[in-house]
């Protein structure tokens, strides 16, 4: 059966009647999670809501005031999943979610166009495709696509869009000889009714059950988002079509403006250091307003920031090492130092703690070091004589909610929480004092 949605893809409202309504338990995806819905499968005399098929997702809409949650095909019939029952035989008005439908029409017709030109221009056959929520992809039977080929293909498909090429639908009998000449991946085993053929004038003729635009100009534009390696020496070509291109441009522009603001704020901090040395406020203002980071300068600006960040990180590591040596030196020079050393530093790493431990004689001194957020997670190191160290390990792990390993007189690892650090330090001091008595 050919549905009204396939005869007129642009129809948004339709009056029909309910043929049957039966209880149904169906797995339905809500926000990416599968849920089982106890609802009803409704068959209509005809429908403008497209049932999932041919790589195209199903439509959404209303039957009367009842929301349609899913539409699937069962032989010649379309099953509409709804939450509440409808009376058999009653006349109903079906309303289509046009935004969702038109988006699917644009992506599907774009796929036909890209598939046809990829094969005619480069001999790349399409083996499958996916109409995704945000972007779509075509699997091409080639190990790779060169950048020049992607560029040429994008120019070619958009030239066809600018040429206002008509798209039409034919209905052929399954035994019509013309069916053999139409591009297809084969007829479905449960085909009922005529064979539907979508023709892009002078470009492509293909069997398809999906909904399509009436003219390539309705696609507005197609934008390729690059390729990725597919299965078995195939290449996935990612693309956007129609309104998705405009939405992508809007998101990109918003991100660009945000990046401009962020980069300007970084630039202003640099300017402030220079301008503070200038003589007058007027000169300072002109100086600060003279430097701007436009969108065309983003790559250079981010490259400079990355180099500055790497240099700063290298400098910080060097300073951190110096601090570690100085901390240990101060302890070693303290005549009242005792045989226990404890230190917590918010900013630090394993290297910082190991340098401190290296500079202190841990054969005589028990060293307890932590770095990280005092109320959050972090790192720990406990170093000292091997015997007492092994006995203390379970208490350290329990107090710090940690995981660690002992090696060469040191026990170190990750702390799930440092909130009980002070309690653990007090315990270590008491334990050490008791052993010395």
RODO-2510 file (C-alpha; in nm, 4 decimals, decimal comma):
residues 437
     n   res          X          Y          Z
     1     x     0,0000     0,0000     0,0000
     2     x     0,1102     0,3526    -0,0776
     3     x     0,0129     0,5947     0,1992
     4     x    -0,1101     0,9496     0,1571
     5     x     0,2208     1,0738     0,3040
     6     x     0,3970     0,9094     0,0084
     7     x     0,1507     1,0450    -0,2496
     8     x     0,1709     1,4012    -0,1155
     9     x     0,4739     1,4604     0,1071
    10     x     0,3710     1,8213     0,1745
    11     x     0,0254     1,7497     0,3207
    12     x     0,0149     1,8477     0,6905
    13     x    -0,3517     1,7733     0,7821
    14     x    -0,5721     1,4869     0,6737
    15     x    -0,9160     1,3473     0,7636
    16     x    -0,9525     0,9680     0,7783
    17     x    -1,1118     0,6988     0,9969
    18     x    -0,9930     0,4478     1,2588
    19     x    -0,9875     0,0903     1,1285
    20     x    -0,8706    -0,0787     1,4495
    21     x    -0,7272    -0,0033     1,7930
    22     x    -0,5504    -0,2783     1,9906
    23     x    -0,3515    -0,2764     2,3181
    24     x     0,0262    -0,2862     2,2670
    25     x     0,3432    -0,2974     2,4785
    26     x     0,6221    -0,1314     2,2807
    27     x     0,9803    -0,0316     2,3568
    28     x     1,0063     0,3391     2,2879
    29     x     1,3141     0,5606     2,3034
    30     x     1,2764     0,8711     2,5209
    31     x     1,5761     1,1080     2,5441
    32     x     1,8118     0,8308     2,4376
    33     x     1,6752     0,5758     2,6869
    34     x     1,4525     0,2821     2,5980
    35     x     1,1280     0,2560     2,7898
    36     x     0,8400     0,0122     2,7588
    37     x     0,5139     0,1915     2,6872
    38     x     0,1749     0,0367     2,7431
    39     x    -0,0354     0,1941     2,4739
    40     x    -0,2418     0,1140     2,1677
    41     x    -0,1652     0,0379     1,8049
    42     x    -0,4030     0,2255     1,5788
    43     x    -0,4613     0,1439     1,2116
    44     x    -0,6133     0,4197     0,9983
    45     x    -0,7887     0,4024     0,6628
    46     x    -0,4927     0,6051     0,5335
    47     x    -0,2281     0,8255     0,6911
    48     x    -0,0038     1,1249     0,6340
    49     x     0,2331     1,0040     0,9089
    50     x     0,5267     0,8188     0,7546
    51     x     0,6170     0,4814     0,9140
    52     x     0,9858     0,4198     0,9721
    53     x     1,1605     0,2676     0,6704
    54     x     1,4210     0,3098     0,3975
    55     x     1,6671     0,4617     0,6421
    56     x     1,4223     0,7395     0,7299
    57     x     1,2834     0,7795     1,0853
    58     x     0,9076     0,7865     1,1398
    59     x     0,6896     1,0959     1,1704
    60     x     0,5245     1,2475     1,4761
    61     x     0,1885     1,4201     1,5023
    62     x    -0,1623     1,3993     1,6428
    63     x    -0,4651     1,1825     1,5779
    64     x    -0,7395     1,4098     1,7012
    65     x    -0,5975     1,5298     2,0336
    66     x    -0,3969     1,2110     2,0941
    67     x    -0,0188     1,2303     2,0474
    68     x     0,1401     0,9753     1,8157
    69     x     0,4517     0,8310     1,9811
    70     x     0,5730     0,6078     1,7006
    71     x     0,4734     0,4893     1,3538
    72     x     0,5840     0,1524     1,2164
    73     x     0,4916    -0,0525     0,9105
    74     x     0,3344    -0,3981     0,9295
    75     x     0,2877    -0,5380     0,5815
    76     x     0,0521    -0,3026     0,3970
    77     x    -0,0505    -0,1180     0,7165
    78     x     0,0921     0,1621     0,9272
    79     x     0,0704     0,1136     1,3047
    80     x     0,0363     0,4348     1,5071
    81     x     0,1410     0,3950     1,8710
    82     x    -0,0700     0,6156     2,0993
    83     x    -0,1106     0,6334     2,4784
    84     x    -0,4914     0,6298     2,4893
    85     x    -0,7478     0,4289     2,2952
    86     x    -0,9426     0,5551     1,9923
    87     x    -1,2857     0,4287     1,8922
    88     x    -1,2955     0,2045     1,5889
    89     x    -1,4856     0,3554     1,2983
    90     x    -1,4657     0,7143     1,4220
    91     x    -1,3574     0,9909     1,1856
    92     x    -1,0382     1,1646     1,2964
    93     x    -0,8181     1,4503     1,1842
    94     x    -0,4489     1,3684     1,1581
    95     x    -0,2001     1,6526     1,2041
    96     x     0,1656     1,6215     1,1079
    97     x     0,4701     1,7567     1,2931
    98     x     0,5868     1,9431     0,9830
    99     x     0,9219     2,0575     1,1225
   100     x     1,0357     1,7001     1,1826
   101     x     0,8977     1,5766     0,8486
   102     x     1,0519     1,8524     0,6358
   103     x     1,3888     1,7983     0,8030
   104     x     1,3697     1,4284     0,7132
   105     x     1,2660     1,5129     0,3572
   106     x     1,5658     1,7422     0,3171
   107     x     1,8159     1,4914     0,4565
   108     x     1,6724     1,1999     0,2551
   109     x     1,6630     1,3829    -0,0781
   110     x     2,0135     1,5127    -0,0069
   111     x     2,1298     1,1556     0,0425
   112     x     1,9884     1,0518    -0,2966
   113     x     2,1635     1,3460    -0,4622
   114     x     2,5000     1,2871    -0,2944
   115     x     2,4802     0,9124    -0,3608
   116     x     2,4097     0,9646    -0,7310
   117     x     2,6875     1,2197    -0,7880
   118     x     2,9459     1,0341    -0,5788
   119     x     2,8946     0,7339    -0,8053
   120     x     2,8824     0,9228    -1,1357
   121     x     3,1825     1,1446    -1,0538
   122     x     3,4142     0,9001    -0,8742
   123     x     3,2557     0,5546    -0,8980
   124     x     3,1914     0,5454    -0,5210
   125     x     2,8831     0,3342    -0,4541
   126     x     2,6683     0,3914    -0,1441
   127     x     2,6407     0,0792     0,0724
   128     x     2,4293     0,2291     0,3549
   129     x     2,3300     0,5577     0,5123
   130     x     2,2097     0,6974     0,8447
   131     x     1,9753     0,9888     0,9063
   132     x     2,0944     1,1086     1,2479
   133     x     1,9339     1,3542     1,4887
   134     x     2,1995     1,6200     1,4257
   135     x     2,3908     1,5041     1,1209
   136     x     2,3684     1,2288     0,8627
   137     x     2,6275     1,0045     0,7020
   138     x     2,6636     0,8022     0,3839
   139     x     2,8798     0,4905     0,3768
   140     x     3,0752     0,4852     0,0513
   141     x     3,2500     0,1808    -0,0915
   142     x     3,5979     0,3340    -0,0940
   143     x     3,8835     0,3225     0,1594
   144     x     3,9191     0,7016     0,1572
   145     x     3,8172     1,0279    -0,0076
   146     x     4,0685     1,2964    -0,0939
   147     x     4,0057     1,6531     0,0201
   148     x     3,9791     1,7643    -0,3432
   149     x     3,7128     1,5001    -0,4130
   150     x     3,5048     1,6134    -0,1139
   151     x     3,5325     1,9753    -0,2301
   152     x     3,4361     1,8902    -0,5900
   153     x     3,1417     1,6755    -0,4770
   154     x     3,0100     1,9493    -0,2475
   155     x     3,0299     2,2045    -0,5286
   156     x     2,8500     1,9657    -0,7656
   157     x     2,5575     1,8862    -0,5333
   158     x     2,5031     2,2533    -0,4516
   159     x     2,5118     2,3400    -0,8205
   160     x     2,2222     2,0959    -0,8736
   161     x     2,0337     2,2662    -0,5897
   162     x     2,0850     2,6082    -0,7524
   163     x     1,9618     2,4631    -1,0822
   164     x     1,6117     2,3980    -0,9331
   165     x     1,6083     2,0360    -1,0527
   166     x     1,2584     1,8779    -1,0159
   167     x     1,2030     1,5627    -0,8077
   168     x     0,9087     1,3378    -0,8970
   169     x     0,7600     1,0058    -0,7830
   170     x     0,6406     0,7197    -1,0039
   171     x     0,4432     0,4113    -0,9019
   172     x     0,5333     0,0973    -1,0977
   173     x     0,3953    -0,2540    -1,0890
   174     x     0,6460    -0,5037    -0,9391
   175     x     0,6485    -0,6948    -1,2694
   176     x     0,7040    -0,3820    -1,4817
   177     x     1,0258    -0,4271    -1,6896
   178     x     1,1240    -0,0715    -1,5970
   179     x     1,1787    -0,1864    -1,2376
   180     x     1,4886    -0,3780    -1,3491
   181     x     1,6555    -0,0579    -1,4746
   182     x     1,6054     0,1405    -1,1537
   183     x     1,8884     0,1695    -0,8996
   184     x     1,7988    -0,0257    -0,5881
   185     x     1,9384    -0,2413    -0,3073
   186     x     1,6525    -0,4863    -0,3631
   187     x     1,2802    -0,4981    -0,2912
   188     x     1,1606    -0,5811     0,0619
   189     x     1,0247    -0,9347     0,1055
   190     x     0,6938    -0,8081     0,2475
   191     x     0,6353    -0,5545    -0,0330
   192     x     0,2644    -0,4894    -0,0773
   193     x     0,1399    -0,2786    -0,3638
   194     x     0,3263    -0,0847    -0,6334
   195     x     0,6983    -0,0080    -0,6437
   196     x     0,7677     0,3567    -0,5619
   197     x     1,0413     0,5221    -0,7675
   198     x     1,1906     0,8626    -0,6844
   199     x     1,3327     1,0463    -0,9853
   200     x     1,5698     1,3443    -0,9652
   201     x     1,5427     1,4722    -1,3205
   202     x     1,8556     1,3945    -1,5187
   203     x     2,0457     1,2918    -1,2057
   204     x     1,9092     0,9774    -1,0435
   205     x     1,6241     0,7256    -1,0449
   206     x     1,5953     0,5129    -0,7351
   207     x     1,3436     0,2870    -0,5593
   208     x     1,2477     0,4436    -0,2291
   209     x     0,9568     0,4417     0,0163
   210     x     1,0593     0,7650     0,1909
   211     x     0,9340     1,1214     0,1719
   212     x     1,1194     1,3688    -0,0508
   213     x     1,1209     1,7318    -0,1572
   214     x     0,9507     1,8214    -0,4857
   215     x     1,2474     2,0242    -0,6084
   216     x     1,6160     2,0218    -0,5178
   217     x     1,5935     2,3951    -0,4460
   218     x     1,3992     2,3029    -0,1310
   219     x     1,7236     2,1530     0,0035
   220     x     1,8668     2,5079     0,0249
   221     x     2,2256     2,3817     0,0648
   222     x     2,4343     2,0760     0,1516
   223     x     2,7448     2,0998     0,3683
   224     x     2,9949     1,8162     0,4129
   225     x     3,1472     1,7817     0,7604
   226     x     3,4335     1,5570     0,6587
   227     x     3,4853     1,1834     0,6510
   228     x     3,5734     0,9078     0,8949
   229     x     3,6933     0,5526     0,8494
   230     x     3,4067     0,3072     0,8040
   231     x     3,3797    -0,0700     0,8194
   232     x     3,5687    -0,3037     0,5848
   233     x     3,7609    -0,0414     0,3829
   234     x     3,4634     0,1923     0,3524
   235     x     3,4380     0,5657     0,4197
   236     x     3,1603     0,7498     0,6023
   237     x     3,0851     1,0906     0,4530
   238     x     2,9085     1,3168     0,7066
   239     x     2,6746     1,5902     0,5864
   240     x     2,4050     1,8447     0,6719
   241     x     2,1242     1,9592     0,4451
   242     x     1,8629     2,2347     0,4439
   243     x     1,7688     2,3945     0,7728
   244     x     2,0411     2,1968     0,9480
   245     x     2,3012     2,3988     0,7584
   246     x     2,1452     2,7229     0,8841
   247     x     2,1287     2,5882     1,2405
   248     x     2,4925     2,4806     1,2162
   249     x     2,5893     2,8274     1,0948
   250     x     2,3984     2,9879     1,3831
   251     x     2,5701     2,7642     1,6411
   252     x     2,9088     2,8285     1,4825
   253     x     2,8498     3,2036     1,4838
   254     x     2,7449     3,1983     1,8498
   255     x     3,0576     2,9987     1,9380
   256     x     3,2676     3,2405     1,7351
   257     x     3,1302     3,5425     1,9202
   258     x     3,1908     3,3736     2,2553
   259     x     3,5463     3,2937     2,1522
   260     x     3,6023     3,6535     2,0431
   261     x     3,4885     3,7739     2,3868
   262     x     3,7146     3,5259     2,5676
   263     x     4,0175     3,6096     2,3559
   264     x     3,9553     3,9829     2,3993
   265     x     3,9509     3,9415     2,7762
   266     x     4,2865     3,7627     2,7617
   267     x     4,4229     4,0349     2,5350
   268     x     4,2951     4,3044     2,7717
   269     x     4,4917     4,1533     3,0603
   270     x     4,8079     4,1700     2,8529
   271     x     4,7319     4,5280     2,7463
   272     x     4,6698     4,6349     3,1043
   273     x     5,0290     4,5535     3,1976
   274     x     5,1591     4,7605     2,9073
   275     x     4,9097     5,0454     2,9414
   276     x     4,9716     5,0923     3,3146
   277     x     5,3111     5,2330     3,2269
   278     x     5,1749     5,4955     2,9863
   279     x     5,1466     5,8560     3,0930
   280     x     4,7807     5,9551     3,0452
   281     x     4,4400     5,7828     3,0749
   282     x     4,3579     5,8991     2,7194
   283     x     4,6620     5,7260     2,5760
   284     x     4,5860     5,4179     2,7863
   285     x     4,2312     5,3953     2,6451
   286     x     4,3454     5,4309     2,2872
   287     x     4,6077     5,1658     2,3432
   288     x     4,3598     4,9166     2,4952
   289     x     4,1020     4,9667     2,2220
   290     x     4,3569     4,9392     1,9436
   291     x     4,4032     4,5623     1,9762
   292     x     4,1132     4,3404     1,8779
   293     x     4,0903     3,9677     1,8149
   294     x     3,8594     3,9083     1,5170
   295     x     3,7305     3,5716     1,4005
   296     x     3,9883     3,5566     1,1222
   297     x     4,2650     3,5743     1,3861
   298     x     4,1354     3,2913     1,6072
   299     x     4,3833     3,0288     1,4910
   300     x     4,6847     3,2539     1,5482
   301     x     4,5469     3,3747     1,8827
   302     x     4,4826     3,0235     2,0135
   303     x     4,8228     2,9079     1,8864
   304     x     4,9902     3,1873     2,0860
   305     x     4,7832     3,1010     2,3939
   306     x     4,8842     2,7352     2,3679
   307     x     5,2515     2,8277     2,3457
   308     x     5,2130     3,0646     2,6415
   309     x     5,0304     2,7968     2,8401
   310     x     5,3048     2,5406     2,7704
   311     x     5,5723     2,7876     2,8772
   312     x     5,3750     2,8777     3,1899
   313     x     5,3257     2,5099     3,2739
   314     x     5,6974     2,4455     3,2336
   315     x     5,7779     2,7439     3,4555
   316     x     5,5269     2,6331     3,7194
   317     x     5,6770     2,2840     3,7288
   318     x     6,0228     2,4321     3,7762
   319     x     5,8986     2,6553     4,0591
   320     x     5,7138     2,3627     4,2165
   321     x     6,0358     2,1593     4,2223
   322     x     6,2203     2,4507     4,3823
   323     x     5,9482     2,4824     4,6465
   324     x     5,9710     2,1097     4,7211
   325     x     6,3464     2,1312     4,7742
   326     x     6,3078     2,4432     4,9904
   327     x     6,0354     2,2838     5,2073
   328     x     6,2542     1,9804     5,2742
   329     x     6,5606     2,1964     5,3364
   330     x     6,3763     2,4049     5,5982
   331     x     6,2688     2,0891     5,7791
   332     x     6,6198     1,9428     5,7735
   333     x     6,7665     2,2655     5,9165
   334     x     6,5134     2,2864     6,2005
   335     x     6,6852     2,1702     6,5246
   336     x     6,3434     2,0854     6,6716
   337     x     6,2241     1,8933     6,3677
   338     x     6,1581     1,5563     6,5358
   339     x     6,0970     1,2399     6,3362
   340     x     5,7606     1,3230     6,1761
   341     x     5,6954     1,5554     5,8813
   342     x     5,3491     1,6360     5,7444
   343     x     5,2518     1,8720     5,4621
   344     x     4,9420     1,9420     5,2546
   345     x     4,9564     2,1560     4,9419
   346     x     4,6553     2,2323     4,7259
   347     x     4,8628     2,2706     4,4085
   348     x     5,1049     1,9875     4,3497
   349     x     5,1580     1,6455     4,1982
   350     x     5,3350     1,3154     4,2580
   351     x     5,6660     1,4613     4,1467
   352     x     5,6396     1,7396     4,4091
   353     x     5,5763     1,4858     4,6866
   354     x     5,8568     1,2557     4,5737
   355     x     6,1072     1,5419     4,5621
   356     x     6,0170     1,6359     4,9208
   357     x     6,0525     1,2729     5,0292
   358     x     6,3864     1,2407     4,8461
   359     x     6,5316     1,5358     5,0367
   360     x     6,4335     1,4005     5,3806
   361     x     6,5947     1,1001     5,5511
   362     x     6,2902     0,8715     5,5559
   363     x     6,4836     0,5955     5,7322
   364     x     6,4572     0,8085     6,0452
   365     x     6,1562     1,0274     5,9651
   366     x     5,7961     0,9364     5,8834
   367     x     5,6797     1,1635     5,5983
   368     x     5,3081     1,2196     5,5287
   369     x     5,2291     1,4313     5,2203
   370     x     4,9050     1,5135     5,0377
   371     x     4,8094     1,7387     4,7469
   372     x     4,4647     1,8413     4,6216
   373     x     4,1411     1,9950     4,7456
   374     x     4,1195     1,9711     5,1240
   375     x     3,7536     1,8653     5,1040
   376     x     3,7795     1,6722     4,7792
   377     x     4,0020     1,4176     4,6109
   378     x     4,3787     1,4272     4,5717
   379     x     4,7054     1,2336     4,6020
   380     x     4,8962     1,1022     4,9025
   381     x     5,2427     0,9739     4,9892
   382     x     5,3595     0,8057     5,3093
   383     x     5,7315     0,7298     5,3429
   384     x     5,9332     0,5923     5,6297
   385     x     6,0835     0,2777     5,7794
   386     x     5,9454    -0,0296     5,5998
   387     x     5,8116    -0,2119     5,9084
   388     x     5,5853     0,0608     6,0524
   389     x     5,4857     0,1656     5,7014
   390     x     5,3249    -0,1708     5,6205
   391     x     5,1208    -0,1587     5,9420
   392     x     4,9904     0,1913     5,8639
   393     x     4,8748     0,1248     5,5059
   394     x     4,5224    -0,0082     5,5865
   395     x     4,4447     0,2919     5,8105
   396     x     4,5667     0,5359     5,5441
   397     x     4,3448     0,3808     5,2757
   398     x     4,0423     0,3749     5,5072
   399     x     4,0844     0,7379     5,6204
   400     x     4,1495     0,8769     5,2712
   401     x     3,9090     0,6459     5,0840
   402     x     4,2111     0,5740     4,8726
   403     x     4,3888     0,3266     4,6512
   404     x     4,7636     0,2871     4,6450
   405     x     5,0708     0,0687     4,6261
   406     x     5,3918     0,0357     4,8282
   407     x     5,7371     0,0287     4,6743
   408     x     6,0885     0,1020     4,8006
   409     x     5,9774     0,2342     5,1375
   410     x     5,6999     0,4534     4,9981
   411     x     5,3242     0,4055     4,9962
   412     x     5,1419     0,6390     4,7582
   413     x     4,8261     0,6620     4,5505
   414     x     4,4993     0,8440     4,4990
   415     x     4,2807     0,9784     4,7783
   416     x     3,9076     0,9703     4,7194
   417     x     3,8585     1,2299     4,9937
   418     x     4,1010     1,4414     5,1984
   419     x     3,8351     1,5583     5,4439
   420     x     3,9755     1,3303     5,7203
   421     x     4,3376     1,4256     5,6591
   422     x     4,3788     1,6067     5,9939
   423     x     4,2358     1,3058     6,1773
   424     x     4,4793     1,0743     5,9992
   425     x     4,7746     1,3040     6,0741
   426     x     4,6857     1,3030     6,4459
   427     x     4,6686     0,9234     6,4408
   428     x     5,0113     0,8968     6,2741
   429     x     5,1667     1,1299     6,5314
   430     x     5,0177     0,9344     6,8211
   431     x     5,1217     0,6020     6,6730
   432     x     5,4781     0,7221     6,6212
   433     x     5,4967     0,8693     6,9747
   434     x     5,3701     0,5445     7,1276
   435     x     5,6340     0,3402     6,9436
   436     x     5,9114     0,5634     7,0772
   437     x     5,8135     0,5264     7,4413
***
